Amino acid sequence: MRIAVIGAGITGVTTALELALLQHQVTVFERRGAVATQASFALPGLVSACAPLPESVPGLQAPWQPPWLGGLGALRHGRWLWRHRRAARPAARLPREAALRALAHASRRRLGELTQQFNLAYEQQSGGLLLLTRAAQVAAVKGALAALQARGDVQPGLDLLDPAAARQREPALAAAWPLRAAVQLPSAMVGNSRQLTQSLKAQAQKLGVGFEFDSHVQRVQAADTARSTTGPSLTLAGGQTQTFDAIVICAGTGALPLLAGIGLKLPWLAPWGYAVTAPISHIDGGDPLGPRSGVLDAATGITITRLGQRVRVSEVTALGGGPEALDPARLKRLYTALEAAFPGCAVTREATHWKGPRLQLPDGAPRVGAAAGGVWLNLGHGAHGWALASGAAQQLSLLISGLPTALDLREFSPDRRS
């Protein structure tokens, strides 16, 4: 099959690679000049089979209102918030969380297979902790884990650690940091998603995948299977229209105007993710400071990860504004969190700043599957594209190829109500 993939972030590139491995002829269209330039550029880098985090850790359900949807945002986007609250009800949430865990497990496994198969070179370390600072959080996690154990439904590797055990895994964590306990995340690792995306792109090209950069897709048209045997088409900014056997939209927030061509409107918001990345400090040429792998503060949602000889602190933080409008107050919040957790670990004078959009759906689950007339979706992963990309790409590629999938993807259906 001739297949077009729109978007060259980590989701689009992994999708293209998986399709090529199944012998399809694939072309990737990207409106910018390189892979992983937007949402995939500075992902937190924490991957776990318990993603998305921290909501899927037993006892730590999603809040009624995301912290980035505050003040007037909650009033302006009341319909989205109503959907979010409805999706948090146990009847809807529990099967979705189970599906997300299964997808995260599959993604972590598939990423390991690809890394070994292609000898991929990118910064990575094993391990990850979810840090708990509140007594109520610790009690909730203890109770939930005990209930799971009683039912014989315990996730391997998901353990609650006391402060001493947690500090053994992250010895540079500040003594004054108010740690009450930590959740050891199953199969967790930290990695540089942009480096990985670049490595996967190189392998995809070796398999014959074509990349059309600086190619802005303005419209996607689904095939009218009742009247014609021609496939779906896309139209570029210059007016050129190309027809394919299938089109996969992986363009994140850039996908939203394209969905009009297939009659699909998603209930979406696009909060901004902020990240600060800086070189790791060393003391008198000794061991580097900072985290060994990755930690996530359950109270604030701030993630601090080790990327080789650099440290990255990030969070999904706010609505509104453009990509160039960096809010000094939000950057200061990240610097403050980094210094509080790992004092003196970063060479801040050499730090770089980033801001990028995250396509956020009310129920927090991606849209993966058939949309209409040969058009497929693989988007809406929020801040967890890195954690879910490999599994979603593999399963979707099997679906497109008419092959059986190992996972039930109904919870991620593009036409579901969320």
QUIQUINOR-V986950 format. One record per residue. N is the residue number from 1. PHI is phi in radians with two decimals (none if undefined). PSI is psi in degrees with one decimal (999 if undefined). OMEGA is omega in degrees with one decimal (* if undefined). Layout:
[[N/PHI/PSI/OMEGA] [N/PHI/PSI/OMEGA]]
This chain:
[[1/none/145.2/171.9] [2/-1.58/119.3/-172.6] [3/-2.24/134.9/173.7] [4/-1.80/136.2/173.6] [5/-2.02/125.6/-179.1] [6/-1.81/115.7/-179.2] [7/1.96/129.7/-177.6] [8/-2.10/38.4/166.5] [9/-1.42/-169.5/-177.3] [10/-1.10/-33.1/179.2] [11/-1.19/-46.1/-179.4] [12/-1.15/-41.4/-177.6] [13/-1.21/-41.7/177.2] [14/-1.13/-36.8/177.2] [15/-1.11/-44.9/179.2] [16/-1.07/-42.4/-179.9] [17/-1.11/-45.7/-178.6] [18/-1.11/-39.5/177.9] [19/-1.14/-39.8/178.5] [20/-1.14/-36.5/177.9] [21/-1.13/-21.9/176.3] [22/-1.67/16.5/171.6] [23/1.32/21.6/175.3] [24/-1.51/156.7/175.7] [25/-1.65/112.7/-167.3] [26/-2.09/137.5/171.7] [27/-2.20/130.9/179.2] [28/-1.82/129.2/177.6] [29/-1.89/125.6/-178.6] [30/-2.34/127.3/-175.4] [31/-1.29/-16.7/177.2] [32/-1.77/-176.0/-169.6] [33/-1.64/3.0/-177.7] [34/-2.80/172.3/177.0] [35/-1.39/155.7/171.7] [36/0.93/52.6/-179.5] [37/-1.77/-14.1/-177.6] [38/-2.02/-108.1/-174.4] [39/-1.08/-27.3/-179.5] [40/-1.49/-4.1/-172.4] [41/-1.20/-45.0/-175.2] [42/-2.35/51.1/174.0] [43/-1.06/153.0/178.7] [44/-0.98/-32.6/174.8] [45/1.58/4.8/-179.1] [46/-1.63/119.4/179.4] [47/-1.98/134.3/177.7] [48/-2.62/151.6/173.7] [49/-1.30/6.9/176.4] [50/-1.94/16.0/-179.7] [51/-1.30/155.9/-2.6] [52/-1.36/151.9/-172.0] [53/-1.89/154.2/-9.1] [54/-1.54/6.4/-169.1] [55/-1.05/-30.2/-175.8] [56/-1.56/-1.2/172.0] [57/-1.25/126.7/-177.3] [58/-0.92/130.3/179.8] [59/1.65/-12.6/-179.1] [60/-2.07/73.4/-179.9] [61/-1.27/162.8/179.7] [62/-1.05/141.7/177.9] [63/-1.19/158.7/178.0] [64/-1.09/-30.2/-179.5] [65/-2.40/123.3/178.3] [66/-1.03/143.8/-177.4] [67/-1.09/-25.9/179.9] [68/-1.40/-8.8/179.0] [69/-1.84/72.3/-176.3] [70/-2.02/171.4/174.9] [71/1.01/-129.2/-178.4] [72/-1.18/-23.6/179.8] [73/-1.03/-38.8/-179.8] [74/-1.15/-31.8/178.5] [75/-1.34/-43.0/-177.4] [76/-1.21/-27.9/-175.8] [77/-2.09/43.3/-177.7] [78/-1.07/-35.2/180.0] [79/-1.13/-43.7/178.2] [80/-1.10/-43.2/-179.1] [81/-1.13/-37.1/177.0] [82/-1.08/-43.4/177.6] [83/-1.10/-40.3/179.9] [84/-1.08/-44.1/-180.0] [85/-1.18/-39.2/177.6] [86/-1.10/-39.0/-179.6] [87/-1.21/-18.5/-179.8] [88/-1.45/-6.6/177.1] [89/-1.16/142.1/-174.5] [90/-0.92/-40.1/-177.1] [91/-1.05/-34.1/178.5] [92/-1.59/-36.4/-172.1] [93/-1.28/-43.1/-172.2] [94/-1.09/-49.2/177.5] [95/-1.14/-32.1/178.0] [96/-1.18/-42.2/178.7] [97/-1.12/-39.0/177.6] [98/-1.10/-41.5/178.7] [99/-1.16/-38.8/178.2] [100/-1.16/-40.1/177.2] [101/-1.09/-43.0/179.6] [102/-1.10/-41.2/179.1] [103/-1.17/-38.9/178.6] [104/-1.15/-41.4/175.6] [105/-1.03/-48.2/-179.4] [106/-1.09/-38.2/-179.6] [107/-1.18/-43.3/178.8] [108/-1.09/-41.4/179.0] [109/-1.15/-45.4/-178.6] [110/-1.15/-37.7/177.5] [111/-1.07/-40.2/177.1] [112/-1.11/-39.6/178.8] [113/-1.12/-44.5/-179.7] [114/-1.16/-40.1/179.2] [115/-1.05/-42.3/179.4] [116/-1.28/-43.2/-176.9] [117/-1.08/-42.5/-175.7] [118/-1.83/5.6/-179.4] [119/0.90/51.5/-175.5] [120/-1.20/137.1/-179.6] [121/-1.92/111.4/174.2] [122/-2.75/156.4/-178.1] [123/-1.14/126.8/-179.9] [124/-2.72/146.8/173.9] [125/-2.47/151.0/178.4] [126/-1.57/154.5/175.1] [127/1.86/154.3/177.2] [128/-3.07/140.8/-178.7] [129/-2.24/140.9/168.6] [130/-1.76/115.0/-173.4] [131/-1.55/131.6/-179.9] [132/-1.94/128.6/-178.1] [133/-2.01/-4.9/-174.8] [134/-2.07/138.8/-179.6] [135/-1.06/-36.3/-179.7] [136/-1.12/-36.7/177.6] [137/-1.12/-45.0/-178.9] [138/-1.08/-44.9/-179.9] [139/-1.10/-40.5/-179.7] [140/-1.13/-43.1/-179.8] [141/-1.17/-43.1/178.2] [142/-1.01/-48.1/-179.0] [143/-1.10/-41.8/-178.8] [144/-1.18/-41.2/178.6] [145/-1.15/-38.3/177.7] [146/-1.13/-40.3/178.7] [147/-1.14/-40.2/177.9] [148/-1.12/-42.0/-179.9] [149/-1.12/-39.9/179.4] [150/-1.09/-30.7/179.0] [151/-1.56/-3.1/-177.0] [152/1.25/27.6/-175.4] [153/-2.10/59.5/-177.3] [154/-1.77/133.4/176.4] [155/-1.34/123.9/177.2] [156/-1.03/131.8/177.6] [157/1.54/-6.8/179.0] [158/-1.59/102.0/-174.3] [159/-2.26/148.3/174.1] [160/-1.67/121.1/-176.5] [161/-1.84/144.3/172.5] [162/-1.34/168.1/-176.4] [163/-0.99/-38.4/-178.6] [164/-1.12/-44.2/179.8] [165/-1.16/-37.3/178.8] [166/-1.15/-40.1/-179.2] [167/-1.24/-24.2/173.0] [168/-1.13/-33.9/179.6] [169/-1.41/-29.4/177.3] [170/-2.27/75.4/-173.1] [171/-1.16/-19.1/-179.4] [172/-1.48/-3.7/178.0] [173/-1.07/132.9/-173.4] [174/-1.00/138.1/179.5] [175/-1.07/-31.0/-178.0] [176/-1.46/-5.8/-178.1] [177/-1.18/132.4/-170.0] [178/-1.35/63.5/-176.8] [179/-1.44/125.8/175.3] [180/-1.82/-30.6/178.3] [181/-3.03/174.8/177.2] [182/-2.58/147.2/175.3] [183/-1.72/121.3/173.5] [184/-1.37/122.1/-173.6] [185/-1.51/133.7/-176.2] [186/-1.19/133.6/175.9] [187/0.96/30.6/-175.4] [188/-1.32/150.5/173.3] [189/-2.68/162.0/175.8] [190/-2.09/139.1/179.5] [191/-2.69/164.6/179.5] [192/-1.58/104.2/-173.1] [193/-1.17/-33.2/179.8] [194/-1.20/-43.2/176.7] [195/-1.07/-41.9/178.9] [196/-1.08/-45.0/-179.6] [197/-1.06/-41.2/178.0] [198/-1.12/-40.1/178.5] [199/-1.16/-41.1/178.6] [200/-1.16/-36.3/176.6] [201/-1.05/-44.1/179.7] [202/-1.06/-41.2/179.1] [203/-1.20/-38.6/178.2] [204/-1.09/-40.2/178.2] [205/-1.10/-37.5/177.3] [206/-1.10/-27.0/178.8] [207/-1.54/3.0/175.9] [208/1.76/3.7/178.6] [209/-1.21/131.6/176.0] [210/-1.69/140.2/178.2] [211/-2.03/120.6/177.6] [212/-1.85/95.5/-179.7] [213/-1.49/163.3/-176.0] [214/0.95/35.8/179.4] [215/-2.06/104.3/-175.6] [216/-1.61/110.3/176.0] [217/-1.38/119.9/-178.1] [218/-1.65/-25.9/-175.7] [219/-2.64/144.0/172.1] [220/-2.13/133.1/-180.0] [221/-2.09/123.0/177.5] [222/-1.25/152.6/177.1] [223/-1.25/141.2/173.5] [224/-1.62/86.0/-173.0] [225/-1.14/-21.0/-179.8] [226/-1.34/-25.6/-174.2] [227/-2.00/-18.1/-172.5] [228/-2.56/155.7/176.6] [229/-1.72/-0.6/178.0] [230/-1.29/152.9/-176.3] [231/-1.50/-174.7/177.7] [232/-1.18/159.9/-176.7] [233/-2.34/159.6/173.0] [234/-2.28/149.3/179.8] [235/-2.09/126.4/-179.8] [236/-1.48/168.1/-177.2] [237/-1.03/-31.3/179.4] [238/-1.38/-1.0/178.6] [239/1.71/-6.9/-179.5] [240/-1.28/131.9/178.7] [241/-1.94/133.5/178.9] [242/-2.20/140.9/-179.1] [243/-1.91/141.3/-178.4] [244/-2.32/170.6/173.3] [245/-1.36/-27.8/177.7] [246/-2.72/150.3/175.5] [247/-2.26/132.0/178.6] [248/-2.01/122.5/-179.8] [249/-1.67/115.1/-179.1] [250/-2.24/33.1/-167.0] [251/-1.66/13.2/178.4] [252/1.02/-133.7/179.5] [253/-1.12/-24.2/176.7] [254/-1.21/-11.8/-179.5] [255/-1.37/-21.5/-169.0] [256/-1.03/-46.5/177.7] [257/-1.19/-22.0/-179.9] [258/-1.30/-26.4/-176.2] [259/-1.21/-20.3/178.8] [260/-1.07/-32.8/-179.2] [261/-1.18/-17.1/178.3] [262/-2.01/11.8/174.5] [263/1.23/29.8/-178.6] [264/-2.08/128.8/178.0] [265/-2.14/119.8/-178.3] [266/-1.63/143.2/173.7] [267/-1.40/87.0/-168.4] [268/-2.11/157.0/164.5] [269/-2.35/159.7/-178.2] [270/-2.26/76.9/174.3] [271/-1.18/155.5/-179.6] [272/-1.60/137.1/170.3] [273/-1.69/137.1/176.2] [274/-1.96/146.5/176.4] [275/-2.57/142.5/171.9] [276/-2.11/127.2/179.8] [277/-2.16/130.8/-176.0] [278/-2.54/154.7/174.7] [279/-1.10/147.6/176.6] [280/-1.33/138.9/176.3] [281/-1.43/152.4/171.9] [282/-2.15/148.5/177.3] [283/-1.75/111.3/176.6] [284/0.88/41.6/177.9] [285/1.30/7.9/-178.1] [286/-1.52/-154.4/-177.9] [287/-1.12/144.5/178.9] [288/-1.21/151.4/175.1] [289/-1.47/-176.7/174.7] [290/1.57/-177.9/-176.7] [291/-1.23/149.6/173.0] [292/-1.34/-34.2/-178.9] [293/-2.42/-102.9/-179.1] [294/-2.51/142.9/176.2] [295/-2.30/147.2/177.7] [296/-2.25/124.6/177.7] [297/-1.43/113.0/-177.0] [298/-1.13/-25.7/-177.1] [299/-1.34/-35.8/-174.3] [300/-1.91/-19.0/-174.8] [301/1.37/7.9/179.7] [302/-1.45/131.4/-180.0] [303/-1.93/135.6/176.2] [304/-2.16/121.2/-174.9] [305/-2.28/152.7/176.6] [306/-1.68/123.4/177.5] [307/-2.13/89.0/-176.9] [308/1.09/-119.8/178.3] [309/-1.72/24.7/177.3] [310/-2.26/162.2/175.5] [311/-2.19/142.2/178.9] [312/-2.21/133.5/174.8] [313/-2.12/132.2/-171.5] [314/-2.66/161.8/173.2] [315/-2.86/156.9/168.9] [316/-1.54/123.0/-159.5] [317/-2.20/-34.8/-171.3] [318/-2.86/160.7/170.7] [319/-1.69/160.6/171.7] [320/1.53/158.8/179.4] [321/1.51/171.3/-179.7] [322/-1.87/176.0/-175.8] [323/-1.15/-23.9/-178.1] [324/-1.60/-11.3/-175.4] [325/-1.53/78.8/179.1] [326/-1.35/124.4/-178.2] [327/-1.46/114.8/-179.2] [328/-1.00/-34.2/-178.7] [329/-1.15/-37.2/-179.7] [330/-1.29/-36.3/174.3] [331/-1.14/-40.2/178.6] [332/-1.08/-38.1/178.6] [333/-1.05/-40.6/179.2] [334/-1.20/-43.8/177.6] [335/-1.06/-40.8/-179.0] [336/-1.14/-43.2/179.4] [337/-1.12/-40.1/179.9] [338/-1.14/-44.6/-179.1] [339/-1.18/-36.1/179.3] [340/-1.18/-38.0/-176.9] [341/-1.46/-42.0/-176.9] [342/-2.35/78.9/-173.1] [343/-1.02/132.7/175.4] [344/1.18/16.2/-173.4] [345/-1.40/-18.2/-171.4] [346/-2.05/143.9/170.9] [347/-1.50/85.6/-169.1] [348/-1.19/-24.0/179.7] [349/-1.17/-16.9/179.4] [350/-1.89/16.3/-176.7] [351/-1.28/150.3/172.4] [352/-2.03/151.1/-177.7] [353/-2.05/149.1/-179.8] [354/-2.54/148.4/174.7] [355/-2.48/131.7/-178.9] [356/-2.65/155.1/-176.2] [357/-1.44/150.5/174.7] [358/-2.16/119.3/176.4] [359/-1.25/115.4/-173.0] [360/-2.07/117.7/175.5] [361/-1.65/154.3/-172.3] [362/-0.99/-36.6/-177.1] [363/-1.60/-1.1/175.4] [364/1.34/5.7/-178.6] [365/-1.87/147.5/179.6] [366/-1.30/168.7/172.3] [367/-1.84/111.9/-176.1] [368/-2.33/113.5/178.2] [369/2.59/-167.6/-177.5] [370/-1.35/133.7/179.0] [371/-1.80/-59.6/-179.2] [372/-2.97/135.3/169.1] [373/0.83/51.3/178.1] [374/1.45/3.2/176.5] [375/-1.76/130.9/-177.9] [376/-2.11/154.3/179.1] [377/-2.07/144.5/169.0] [378/-2.57/82.0/-174.0] [379/-2.73/175.9/178.8] [380/1.44/26.7/-179.7] [381/-1.38/-4.7/-179.4] [382/1.08/-134.5/-179.5] [383/-1.47/4.7/-172.2] [384/-2.00/26.1/177.6] [385/-1.01/-38.6/178.3] [386/-1.09/-39.3/-175.6] [387/-1.33/-25.8/-173.0] [388/-1.98/-9.4/-168.3] [389/-1.06/-50.1/-173.8] [390/-1.11/-42.7/179.7] [391/-1.18/-44.3/-180.0] [392/-1.11/-41.5/-179.6] [393/-1.11/-44.0/-179.2] [394/-1.12/-46.6/-177.7] [395/-1.16/-40.7/179.7] [396/-1.15/-39.5/179.6] [397/-1.10/-37.4/175.8] [398/-1.13/-41.8/178.2] [399/-1.06/-48.3/-178.8] [400/-1.06/-34.7/-178.2] [401/-1.43/-1.5/-178.9] [402/1.29/23.1/-178.7] [403/-1.81/154.6/179.3] [404/-1.18/145.3/178.3] [405/-1.84/153.8/179.4] [406/-1.40/-19.6/-175.7] [407/-2.02/151.9/172.4] [408/-1.53/115.5/-174.1] [409/-1.74/14.6/-176.7] [410/-1.09/-31.8/178.5] [411/-1.16/-15.6/-178.6] [412/-1.92/14.0/-175.9] [413/-1.02/134.8/179.2] [414/-1.05/-28.4/-177.1] [415/-1.71/13.1/-179.5] [416/-1.25/158.3/174.2] [417/-1.58/126.9/180.0] [418/-2.42/999/*]]
